[in-house]
Amino acid sequence: MPEYTSKEQLYDALNKMVALLQADDAYKQRISRADLTVAFTITDLSAEYTLKIIKGTLEGAVGTADGATLGVIMSSATLDKLLSGRLDGESAYEMGAIRIRGSEWVAESAAGYVYSMVNAYKRATGQV
């Protein structure tokens, strides 16, 4: 598990993951009908990162997008567990490890896109 010591280190890992996913035709097909912006707030690093998943395209950016469809607040350890597939979003939410801003229904649908990110995240962070 990566132990992030700075938000820059986290941003680097997420940017690498996004680049891998942008080159993945199967992932682009998976998100071909999506229209979702997820703003992550990482509490222990005072970090914010936004993923825009729109009709077959994925963009990642430092900061929070105005009008994000979903906000997810958690620690960097929880983010790592989610993106590496060791923890699912529903369990994390029920345990209080994540908080959401926005609709629980939207969060459930977003979870499917996150599960599809696991391999790219593991590759980006050297976990495979």
C-alpha positions as CSV (number, residue, x, y, z in Angstrom):
1,M,0.0,0.0,0.0
2,P,1.4,3.4,-0.9
3,E,1.7,5.6,2.1
4,Y,1.4,9.1,0.7
5,T,3.5,11.7,2.5
6,S,2.4,14.6,0.4
7,K,-0.5,15.6,-1.8
8,E,1.9,16.0,-4.7
9,Q,2.8,12.3,-4.4
10,L,-0.9,11.4,-4.4
11,Y,-1.6,13.7,-7.4
12,D,1.3,12.0,-9.3
13,A,-0.2,8.5,-8.7
14,L,-3.7,9.6,-9.7
15,N,-2.4,11.4,-12.8
16,K,-0.6,8.2,-13.8
17,M,-3.7,6.2,-13.3
18,V,-5.8,8.6,-15.4
19,A,-3.2,8.4,-18.2
20,L,-3.3,4.6,-18.2
21,L,-7.1,4.7,-18.3
22,Q,-7.2,7.2,-21.1
23,A,-5.2,4.7,-23.2
24,D,-7.4,1.8,-22.3
25,D,-10.1,1.2,-25.0
26,A,-12.0,-1.3,-22.8
27,Y,-12.3,1.4,-20.1
28,K,-13.4,4.0,-22.6
29,Q,-16.1,1.7,-23.8
30,R,-17.1,1.1,-20.1
31,I,-17.6,4.8,-19.6
32,S,-19.2,5.5,-23.0
33,R,-22.5,6.6,-21.5
34,A,-21.2,8.2,-18.3
35,D,-21.7,11.8,-17.4
36,L,-20.2,12.2,-13.9
37,T,-17.8,14.5,-12.1
38,V,-16.3,13.1,-8.9
39,A,-14.5,15.5,-6.5
40,F,-12.3,13.7,-4.0
41,T,-11.2,15.5,-0.8
42,I,-8.4,13.7,1.0
43,T,-8.5,14.9,4.5
44,D,-5.1,13.9,5.9
45,L,-3.2,15.5,3.0
46,S,-5.5,18.6,2.5
47,A,-5.7,17.4,-1.1
48,E,-8.5,17.7,-3.7
49,Y,-8.6,15.9,-7.0
50,T,-11.4,15.7,-9.6
51,L,-12.3,13.0,-12.1
52,K,-14.5,13.9,-15.0
53,I,-16.0,10.9,-16.7
54,I,-18.0,12.1,-19.7
55,K,-19.2,10.0,-22.6
56,G,-16.1,7.9,-23.1
57,T,-13.6,10.4,-21.9
58,L,-11.8,10.6,-18.6
59,E,-10.0,13.7,-17.3
60,G,-8.2,14.1,-14.0
61,A,-7.3,17.4,-12.4
62,V,-6.0,18.8,-9.2
63,G,-8.6,20.7,-7.3
64,T,-12.4,20.5,-7.1
65,A,-14.7,21.1,-9.9
66,D,-17.6,23.5,-9.4
67,G,-20.8,21.7,-9.7
68,A,-19.3,18.2,-9.2
69,T,-21.9,15.5,-9.4
70,L,-20.5,13.7,-6.4
71,G,-18.1,14.7,-3.6
72,V,-16.2,12.0,-1.7
73,I,-14.4,12.8,1.5
74,M,-11.9,10.3,2.9
75,S,-8.3,9.7,4.1
76,S,-5.5,8.8,1.7
77,A,-5.4,5.3,3.1
78,T,-9.1,4.8,2.4
79,L,-8.6,6.1,-1.2
80,D,-5.8,3.6,-1.7
81,K,-7.9,0.7,-0.4
82,L,-10.8,1.7,-2.6
83,L,-8.7,2.2,-5.8
84,S,-6.7,-1.0,-5.2
85,G,-9.8,-3.1,-4.7
86,R,-9.3,-4.0,-1.1
87,L,-12.3,-2.1,0.1
88,D,-15.6,-1.4,-1.7
89,G,-17.3,1.9,-1.6
90,E,-20.5,0.7,0.1
91,S,-18.6,-0.9,3.0
92,A,-16.4,2.2,3.4
93,Y,-19.5,4.3,3.5
94,E,-21.3,2.1,6.0
95,M,-18.1,2.0,8.2
96,G,-17.9,5.8,8.1
97,A,-14.6,5.7,6.3
98,I,-16.0,7.9,3.5
99,R,-18.5,10.7,3.4
100,I,-20.4,11.8,0.4
101,R,-21.8,15.0,-0.9
102,G,-24.6,14.3,-3.3
103,S,-26.9,11.5,-4.1
104,E,-26.4,8.0,-2.6
105,W,-27.8,6.6,-5.9
106,V,-25.2,8.5,-7.9
107,A,-22.5,7.2,-5.6
108,E,-23.7,3.7,-6.2
109,S,-23.5,4.1,-10.0
110,A,-20.1,5.8,-9.7
111,A,-18.8,2.8,-7.8
112,G,-19.0,0.7,-11.0
113,Y,-16.6,3.1,-12.7
114,V,-14.2,3.1,-9.7
115,Y,-14.1,-0.7,-9.6
116,S,-12.9,-0.6,-13.2
117,M,-10.0,1.6,-12.3
118,V,-8.4,-0.9,-10.0
119,N,-5.9,-2.4,-12.4
120,A,-4.7,1.0,-13.7
121,Y,-4.3,2.3,-10.1
122,K,-2.3,-0.8,-9.1
123,R,-0.1,-0.3,-12.1
124,A,0.3,3.4,-11.5
125,T,1.4,2.7,-7.8
126,G,3.6,-0.3,-8.5
127,Q,1.2,-2.7,-6.7
128,V,1.4,-5.2,-9.7
